[in-house]
Amino acid sequence: MSTSWDEYAAGWDEDEAVRTYAAAAHASLIAELNRRGLTLSGMRALDFGCGSGQLTERLAEECRQVDALDTSPAMLDVVRAKIDRSGWAHVRALDALPEGDSTYDLVVCSSVCAFLDDYPTTVRALVDRLGPGGIFVQWDWEIDPGDDEPFGLSRDAVRAALLGAGTEDVVVQTGFRVSFEGEEMAPIMGAGRRPSLERGPGVGRG
């Protein structure tokens, strides 16, 4: 993540493509959690690389706690304004992971991981913040090696990162397909579960 995103903060929420992407990512998250027999209700969630908080807003509606993390001060200012307006006592805007051994039930990374300097290491660090049975979910553009300037992640890279971080029940697939201004958005979704110490009902089960 980079503070170069500051210049986009003021108008980020006005971008219809951003709103469309966030809504579709949220819907695909709900579907993936449901497939695993889980719901957002009662979860402690980390929105890593939250930007202006488009996904944070949706998580806040159901989660018990949401930490919205970004390194762009201007993006975090937008998130903090939303927290103030909505009176969300259970949502925090952060510029770094909390110190200590705080854990989450869910970590989401929406269109973030392809920008990371060390993607596999960051995934390992984030999975380490999950409690037993916690879920990691990311969405990123799929790289096309044939492009003049290839950008994104391959499915093999996503799978390798999730497995390397020690997650189980790994799924790597097209997260959603939505049309916008004649173009199709079809990012990769990668999801994995941190192993449980023991089998049980787990948080957030419906």
C-alpha positions in Angstrom: 0.0 0.0 0.0 1.2 3.5 -0.7 0.4 7.0 0.4 0.2 7.9 -3.3 -3.4 7.0 -3.0 -4.0 10.2 -1.1 -4.7 12.1 -4.2 -7.7 9.9 -5.0 -9.3 10.0 -1.6 -11.6 13.0 -2.0 -13.4 11.6 -5.1 -13.0 7.8 -4.5 -16.5 7.2 -3.2 -18.0 9.1 -6.2 -16.4 6.7 -8.7 -19.2 4.4 -9.8 -16.7 1.7 -10.8 -15.4 1.6 -7.2 -18.9 1.4 -5.8 -19.9 -1.4 -8.2 -16.7 -3.4 -7.4 -17.2 -3.0 -3.6 -20.8 -4.1 -3.7 -20.0 -7.2 -5.8 -17.0 -8.1 -3.6 -19.3 -7.9 -0.5 -21.9 -10.1 -2.2 -19.2 -12.7 -3.1 -17.9 -12.6 0.4 -21.3 -13.4 1.8 -21.7 -16.2 -0.7 -18.3 -17.7 0.3 -19.0 -17.4 4.0 -22.4 -19.1 3.5 -20.8 -21.9 1.6 -18.6 -22.5 4.6 -21.6 -22.3 7.0 -20.6 -18.9 8.3 -22.1 -15.4 8.6 -20.7 -12.0 9.4 -22.8 -11.8 12.5 -20.6 -11.4 15.6 -17.3 -11.5 13.7 -14.2 -9.4 14.4 -13.0 -8.3 10.9 -10.0 -6.6 9.5 -10.4 -4.7 6.2 -6.7 -4.5 5.1 -6.1 -1.8 2.6 -9.5 -0.4 3.3 -9.2 2.7 1.1 -12.2 5.0 1.7 -14.1 2.2 3.5 -16.5 1.0 0.9 -16.2 -2.6 2.1 -15.8 -1.4 5.7 -19.2 0.2 5.6 -20.8 -3.1 4.6 -18.9 -5.1 7.2 -19.9 -2.6 9.9 -23.6 -3.5 9.4 -23.1 -7.0 10.8 -19.7 -7.5 12.4 -19.1 -7.1 16.1 -15.8 -5.3 15.5 -14.2 -3.9 12.3 -10.7 -2.5 12.0 -10.2 -0.5 8.8 -6.5 -0.3 8.0 -4.7 1.7 5.3 -1.4 3.6 4.9 -3.0 6.6 3.1 -3.8 9.3 5.6 -6.3 10.9 3.3 -8.2 7.7 2.8 -8.3 7.1 6.5 -9.7 10.6 7.0 -12.6 9.6 4.7 -13.1 6.5 6.8 -13.0 8.4 10.1 -15.6 10.8 8.8 -17.9 7.9 8.0 -17.3 6.5 11.5 -18.2 9.8 13.1 -21.3 10.3 10.9 -22.6 6.7 11.6 -21.7 6.7 15.3 -19.9 3.3 14.9 -18.3 2.6 18.3 -17.2 -0.8 17.0 -15.2 0.5 14.0 -11.6 1.8 14.1 -9.5 3.4 11.4 -5.9 2.3 11.7 -2.6 3.0 9.9 -0.9 -0.2 11.2 -1.9 -3.5 12.7 -2.7 -3.2 16.4 0.2 -4.2 18.7 -0.3 -7.3 20.9 -2.0 -10.5 20.2 -5.4 -9.2 19.0 -7.0 -11.7 16.5 -9.7 -11.6 13.9 -12.3 -14.0 12.6 -12.1 -12.5 9.1 -9.5 -10.6 7.1 -10.4 -9.1 3.8 -8.2 -7.5 1.2 -10.1 -5.9 -1.7 -7.9 -5.0 -4.7 -4.8 -4.6 -2.5 -2.5 -7.6 -2.6 -1.3 -7.0 -6.2 0.2 -3.7 -5.0 2.2 -5.2 -2.1 5.9 -5.2 -2.2 6.0 -8.7 -0.6 2.6 -10.4 -1.2 3.4 -13.9 0.3 5.0 -12.4 3.5 2.1 -10.0 4.0 -0.5 -12.8 3.6 1.4 -14.9 6.2 1.4 -12.0 8.6 -2.3 -11.4 8.1 -3.2 -15.1 8.5 -1.2 -15.1 11.7 -3.7 -12.5 13.0 -6.6 -14.9 12.5 -8.0 -16.9 15.3 -8.5 -20.7 14.9 -10.9 -21.3 12.1 -10.6 -17.6 10.9 -11.1 -16.8 7.2 -8.9 -14.8 4.8 -10.4 -13.5 1.6 -8.8 -11.4 -1.1 -9.9 -10.0 -4.5 -7.4 -8.9 -7.1 -7.2 -8.4 -10.9 -5.9 -11.5 -12.7 -2.6 -10.9 -14.5 -2.5 -11.2 -18.3 1.1 -11.9 -19.3 0.2 -10.8 -22.8 -0.5 -7.2 -21.8 2.1 -4.5 -22.6 2.4 -3.8 -18.9 1.2 -6.9 -17.1 -0.4 -6.2 -13.7 -2.2 -8.3 -11.1 -1.8 -11.8 -9.7 -2.0 -15.3 -11.2 -4.2 -17.9 -9.7 -1.2 -20.0 -9.0 0.4 -17.2 -7.1 -2.7 -16.7 -5.0 -3.0 -20.4 -4.2 0.7 -20.6 -3.4 0.5 -17.6 -1.0 -2.6 -19.0 0.8 -1.1 -22.5 1.2 2.2 -21.0 2.2 0.5 -19.1 4.9 -0.9 -22.3 6.3 -4.6 -21.9 5.4 -6.8 -24.9 4.6 -9.9 -25.3 2.4 -8.3 -22.9 -0.1 -10.5 -21.7 -3.0 -9.2 -19.6 -5.9 -11.8 -18.7 -8.5 -13.4 -15.8 -10.3 -14.9 -13.8 -7.4 -17.7 -12.1 -9.4 -18.6 -10.9 -12.9 -20.3 -7.6 -13.3 -20.5 -5.3 -16.3 -19.5 -1.6 -16.1 -19.6 0.7 -19.1 -19.4 -2.1 -21.5 -16.5 -3.8 -19.7 -16.6 -6.9 -17.5 -15.1 -6.8 -14.0 -14.0 -10.4 -13.2 -11.3 -10.4 -10.4 -9.8 -13.4 -8.8 -11.1 -14.3 -5.3 -8.8 -16.3 -3.1 -10.0 -17.6 0.3 -8.6 -19.9 2.9 -9.2 -20.9 6.5 -6.8 -20.9 9.4 -6.9 -24.4 10.9 -9.0 -24.8 14.0 -7.4 -26.0 17.2 -10.5 -28.1 17.8 -13.7 -28.7 15.9 -16.6 -26.8 17.2 -19.5 -24.5 16.2 -17.1 -21.5 15.7 -18.0 -17.8 15.6 -20.4 -16.5 13.1 -22.0 -19.8 12.3 -25.6 -19.5 11.1 
